[in-house]
């Protein structure tokens, strides 16, 4: 049995999948409540929801950029 401990925070795949999970979780939450906002006539909350979704998108895309920018490059021999 392999008892080696891996630090998943140092792997780029962990961060990419974590960001995708955050993105899709936030997006599905947002679109499910759009129907509630429209049904209740709550236009004042719709702008807030759109701003939060935009902020979430910005954070996720900046995170993708950081993952690809900061990941150490592999050199071919």
Buried (B, 14 or more C-beta within 10 A) or exposed (E): EEEEEEEEEEEEEBBBEBBEEBBEEBBEEBEEEEEEBEEEEEEEEBEEBEEEBEEBBEBBEEBBEEBEEEBEEEEEE
